[in-house]
Amino acid sequence: MIPNNVLSQPEILEHWQDESNGAYLYGKLAPMMQNPDHQAALERLVKDETAHAEVFAAMLGATPTLEVSTRTKLMLLTAKLLGPKIALSLARLEEGREVERFLREAQTGKTSPELQRLARESAGHAQLLGRLTGVTGDPWHHNDSGGTIRNVVYGFNDGLTANFGLIAGVIGASVSREFVLLTGLSGLVASAFSMGASGYLAAQSQREVDANEINTQRAELLLWPEREQAYLETAYQEKGLTADEARNAASRLMSDPEVALRELSKEKLGISGDTSSPVQEGVVTGLATVVGAGIPLIPFLFGGGVAAIVTSFAIAMLAHFAVGAARSTFTGRGWFRSGFDMFIVGLGTAAIGYIVGLMLTGILPKA
């Protein structure tokens, strides 16, 4: 049993909601699976999640009424429209979010043998969903070696902030709705191509640097293999192997030059080889920029005047807060603080752009 003084009632209820929503989701997804083994796997998850929910219900002293979360509803809608695989990928992230909660609680001493068991089983659920969807790694780690998350956030934020500032500037200059649209669309296109090209060139440059470093490492392996073996032996001993164990492991690796090259590239250079395509990086960054840059333009597509200006400001500020809050999922910061920081950045950008527009209106000669 979990001692009642380990977690607060709101924390227990949040765990119960997560586990209950998981059981509900897997119960709905299981019949959609064409592979009988996959269907059976999801049915096992239903039982596990239900058992987890019962643990937390016992701590609450009663079983609350389940409120199906908006995330769960969206995942089910995604499964109906696009098939269950994408929904399972999102469910894997949800399991990772639950494990993150267990880990955060453990960091503050809020844990017990029973909570540790539930955390291990939740981690196992995430790994099972990863196998079903062909994804590796632990979803509660957000290092994202391919940089996809980084590119989405970076592109969206750059497009939103830069174009919002640009639009605020021309609004400050008291121009027509058509001029605002022209300026905003021009900024959107320019930002998208610039950010997309930057993402592509950065990834391509990194790939070329990595390739050059690996070629250098290949030459070292050819010229002085005994030195490279000694390096591996030292590295393995630092990781806890005995001298004999490290020597044997390094010797086995060195018997296959390509395997040795991969291991040395990872140990010495930090290059794993798991990099995404530069084209993919450029496209992702560019598309994210388009979405971000398009947000403050939306009201001007349907009208002008004060109403469009106020609406543009409101949705752009909400978007700034939302992207900041979303970043907290990967940074571990509080969602409100992270969202508020981005809100201030957006507000400052709009204010500066608007003031510059006003100033230029008085300085530039009239047409």
C-alpha positions in Angstrom: 0.0 0.0 0.0 1.0 3.6 -0.5 1.1 5.7 2.7 -1.6 8.3 2.6 0.8 11.1 3.6 3.1 10.6 0.6 0.9 12.4 -2.0 -1.6 15.1 -1.6 -5.3 14.5 -2.5 -5.0 16.6 -5.8 -1.9 14.6 -6.8 -3.6 11.3 -6.1 -6.7 12.5 -8.1 -4.4 13.5 -11.0 -2.8 10.1 -11.1 -6.2 8.5 -10.9 -7.5 10.6 -13.9 -4.4 9.7 -16.0 -4.7 6.0 -15.3 -8.4 5.9 -15.9 -8.1 7.9 -19.1 -5.4 5.5 -20.2 -7.6 2.5 -19.6 -10.5 4.2 -21.4 -8.3 5.1 -24.4 -6.7 1.6 -24.8 -10.2 0.0 -24.5 -11.4 2.1 -27.4 -8.2 1.6 -29.5 -7.9 -2.2 -29.1 -10.8 -3.1 -31.4 -9.3 -0.8 -34.1 -6.1 -2.9 -34.3 -5.9 -5.3 -37.2 -3.0 -7.2 -35.8 -4.3 -9.7 -33.1 -1.1 -9.5 -31.1 -1.4 -5.7 -31.0 -5.0 -5.9 -30.0 -4.1 -8.3 -27.2 -1.3 -6.0 -26.0 -3.7 -3.1 -25.7 -6.2 -5.3 -23.8 -3.4 -6.1 -21.3 -2.7 -2.3 -21.0 -6.4 -1.8 -20.2 -6.1 -4.3 -17.3 -2.9 -2.7 -16.0 -4.2 0.9 -16.2 -7.4 -0.2 -14.5 -5.4 -1.8 -11.7 -3.3 1.3 -11.3 -6.5 3.5 -11.1 -7.8 1.2 -8.4 -4.7 1.7 -6.3 -5.2 5.5 -6.4 -9.0 5.2 -5.9 -8.3 3.2 -2.7 -6.1 6.1 -1.5 -8.9 8.5 -2.2 -11.4 6.4 -0.3 -13.8 6.3 -3.2 -13.9 6.0 -7.0 -14.5 9.4 -8.6 -16.6 9.8 -11.8 -14.3 9.6 -14.8 -14.1 12.8 -16.9 -12.6 11.8 -20.3 -9.9 14.4 -20.9 -9.7 16.6 -23.9 -6.4 15.0 -24.8 -8.0 11.5 -24.8 -10.9 12.7 -26.9 -8.4 14.2 -29.4 -6.4 11.0 -29.6 -9.5 9.0 -30.3 -10.6 11.4 -33.0 -7.1 11.1 -34.5 -7.4 7.4 -34.5 -10.8 7.5 -36.3 -9.5 10.0 -38.9 -5.9 8.8 -39.4 -5.7 5.4 -38.0 -4.6 4.1 -34.6 -0.9 4.3 -35.1 -0.6 8.0 -34.6 -2.9 7.8 -31.6 -0.7 5.1 -30.1 2.3 7.4 -30.7 0.5 10.1 -28.8 -0.5 7.6 -26.1 3.2 6.7 -25.7 3.9 10.4 -25.0 1.1 10.4 -22.4 2.7 7.4 -20.7 5.9 9.3 -20.7 4.2 12.3 -19.1 2.9 10.0 -16.3 6.4 8.6 -15.7 7.7 12.2 -15.5 5.2 12.9 -12.8 6.4 9.9 -10.8 10.0 11.1 -11.3 9.3 14.7 -10.2 7.5 13.4 -7.1 10.4 11.1 -6.3 12.9 14.0 -6.6 11.0 15.7 -3.7 10.8 12.5 -1.6 7.2 11.7 -2.5 7.7 8.0 -3.3 7.2 4.5 -1.9 7.8 0.9 -3.0 4.3 0.8 -4.4 4.7 4.1 -6.3 8.0 2.9 -7.7 6.3 -0.3 -9.0 3.6 1.8 -10.7 6.3 4.0 -12.2 8.2 1.0 -13.6 5.0 -0.5 -15.0 4.1 2.9 -16.7 7.6 3.0 -18.1 7.0 -0.5 -19.5 3.8 0.6 -21.1 5.6 3.5 -22.9 8.2 1.0 -24.1 5.5 -1.4 -25.3 3.7 1.4 -27.2 7.1 2.3 -28.7 7.5 -1.3 -30.0 4.0 -1.2 -31.5 4.7 2.1 -33.3 8.4 1.5 -34.2 9.7 4.2 -31.9 12.7 3.8 -29.7 13.9 5.7 -26.6 12.2 6.8 -23.4 9.5 9.5 -24.0 10.2 11.1 -20.6 13.6 12.2 -22.0 13.3 15.1 -24.4 16.8 15.4 -25.8 15.3 14.6 -29.3 18.4 13.7 -31.2 16.8 14.5 -34.5 15.9 18.0 -33.4 12.3 17.8 -34.6 10.8 19.3 -31.4 13.5 22.0 -31.4 12.8 22.9 -35.0 9.0 23.0 -34.5 9.3 25.3 -31.5 12.1 27.4 -33.0 10.3 27.9 -36.3 6.8 28.5 -34.8 8.2 31.0 -32.3 10.3 32.8 -34.8 7.5 33.1 -37.3 5.0 34.2 -34.7 7.2 36.7 -33.0 8.9 38.2 -36.1 5.7 38.6 -38.1 3.7 39.8 -35.1 6.3 42.6 -34.6 6.2 43.4 -38.3 2.4 43.7 -38.3 2.4 45.8 -35.2 4.9 48.1 -36.8 2.7 48.8 -39.9 -0.3 49.1 -37.7 1.6 51.8 -35.7 2.1 53.5 -39.1 -1.7 53.6 -39.5 -1.8 51.9 -42.9 -4.7 50.2 -44.6 -5.9 46.6 -44.1 -4.6 45.7 -47.5 -1.1 47.0 -46.7 -1.2 45.0 -43.4 -2.1 41.8 -45.3 0.6 42.5 -47.9 3.2 43.1 -45.3 2.2 40.1 -43.2 2.1 37.7 -46.1 5.5 39.0 -47.4 6.9 38.5 -43.9 5.4 35.0 -43.7 6.9 33.9 -47.0 10.3 35.5 -46.4 10.5 34.0 -42.8 9.4 30.6 -44.0 12.1 30.3 -46.7 14.7 31.9 -44.5 14.1 29.6 -41.5 13.7 26.5 -43.7 16.9 27.3 -45.5 18.7 27.9 -42.2 17.4 24.6 -40.8 18.5 22.7 -43.9 22.0 24.4 -43.9 22.5 23.9 -40.2 21.7 20.2 -40.4 23.7 19.7 -43.6 26.7 21.4 -42.1 26.5 19.3 -38.9 26.2 16.2 -41.0 29.4 17.2 -43.0 31.3 18.0 -39.8 30.3 14.6 -38.3 31.3 12.8 -41.5 34.7 14.5 -41.4 35.2 13.6 -37.8 34.3 10.0 -38.4 36.7 9.8 -41.3 39.4 11.2 -39.0 38.5 8.5 -36.5 38.7 5.8 -39.1 42.2 6.9 -40.0 43.2 6.8 -36.3 41.8 3.3 -36.0 43.9 2.3 -39.0 47.1 3.9 -37.9 47.2 3.1 -34.2 44.5 0.5 -33.3 46.3 -0.3 -30.0 45.8 3.3 -28.9 42.1 3.2 -29.7 41.6 -0.1 -27.9 43.3 1.4 -24.8 40.9 4.3 -25.0 37.9 2.0 -25.0 39.4 0.0 -22.1 39.8 3.2 -20.0 36.2 4.3 -20.9 34.7 1.0 -19.9 36.6 0.9 -16.6 35.3 4.4 -15.8 31.8 3.0 -16.4 32.4 0.3 -13.7 33.9 -2.7 -15.5 37.0 -4.4 -14.1 40.2 -4.2 -16.0 39.8 -7.7 -17.4 36.2 -7.1 -18.3 37.0 -3.8 -20.1 39.9 -5.4 -21.9 37.7 -8.3 -23.2 34.9 -6.0 -24.2 37.3 -3.7 -26.1 39.1 -6.6 -27.7 35.8 -8.0 -29.0 34.8 -4.7 -30.5 38.2 -4.2 -32.1 37.8 -7.5 -34.0 35.2 -5.8 -36.2 36.6 -2.4 -37.6 33.1 -1.0 -38.4 31.7 -1.9 -35.0 34.8 -0.4 -33.4 34.4 2.8 -35.5 30.8 3.2 -34.4 31.6 2.7 -30.8 34.6 5.1 -30.9 32.6 7.7 -32.7 30.0 7.5 -30.0 32.4 7.4 -27.0 35.0 9.9 -28.2 33.0 12.2 -30.5 29.5 11.9 -29.2 28.3 11.0 -32.7 25.7 8.3 -32.7 24.7 8.5 -36.4 21.0 8.9 -35.5 20.6 12.2 -37.4 17.5 13.3 -39.3 17.6 14.4 -43.0 18.6 18.0 -43.6 15.6 18.2 -46.0 13.3 17.1 -43.2 14.8 19.6 -40.8 14.4 22.4 -43.3 10.8 21.4 -44.2 9.7 21.1 -40.5 11.3 24.4 -39.6 9.8 26.2 -42.6 6.3 24.8 -42.1 6.3 25.6 -38.4 7.3 29.2 -39.3 4.4 29.4 -41.7 2.0 28.4 -39.0 3.4 30.8 -36.4 3.6 33.7 -38.9 0.1 33.1 -40.1 -1.6 33.4 -36.7 -1.5 37.3 -36.3 -2.7 37.6 -39.9 -5.9 35.6 -39.5 -8.2 38.4 -38.4 -7.2 40.6 -41.3 -8.3 37.9 -43.7 -11.9 38.6 -42.6 -11.9 42.3 -42.0 -10.0 45.4 -40.8 -10.2 48.2 -38.4 -10.0 48.2 -34.6 -11.7 44.8 -34.3 -9.1 43.0 -36.5 -6.3 44.7 -34.7 -7.6 43.8 -31.2 -8.3 40.2 -32.3 -4.9 39.8 -33.9 -3.2 41.1 -30.7 -5.3 38.7 -28.6 -4.7 35.5 -30.5 -1.0 36.3 -31.0 -0.5 36.8 -27.3 -2.5 33.6 -26.5 -0.3 31.8 -29.0 2.9 33.2 -27.4 1.6 31.9 -24.0 0.6 28.6 -25.5 4.0 27.9 -27.1 5.8 28.9 -24.0 3.6 26.6 -21.9 4.1 23.8 -24.4 7.9 24.2 -24.1 7.6 23.4 -20.4 6.8 19.8 -21.4 10.4 19.5 -22.6 12.2 21.8 -20.2 10.6 20.7 -17.0 9.8 24.3 -16.0 6.3 25.2 -14.7 3.9 25.7 -17.6 2.6 29.0 -16.3 6.0 30.6 -15.8 7.2 29.3 -19.2 4.1 30.6 -20.9 4.3 33.9 -19.1 7.9 34.4 -20.2 6.9 33.9 -23.8 3.9 36.2 -23.3 6.2 39.0 -22.2 8.5 38.4 -25.2 5.5 38.8 -27.5 4.2 41.8 -25.7 7.6 43.5 -25.9 8.0 42.7 -29.6 4.5 44.2 -30.3 5.3 47.3 -28.3 8.6 47.9 -30.0 7.2 47.3 -33.5 4.3 49.6 -32.8 6.5 52.4 -31.4 8.9 52.1 -34.4 6.0 52.3 -36.8 4.7 55.5 -35.1 8.2 57.0 -35.1 8.8 56.2 -38.8 5.4 57.7 -39.7 6.6 61.1 -38.5 10.1 60.8 -40.0 9.6 59.3 -43.4 8.5 61.6 -46.2 4.9 61.3 -47.4 4.3 59.8 -50.7 
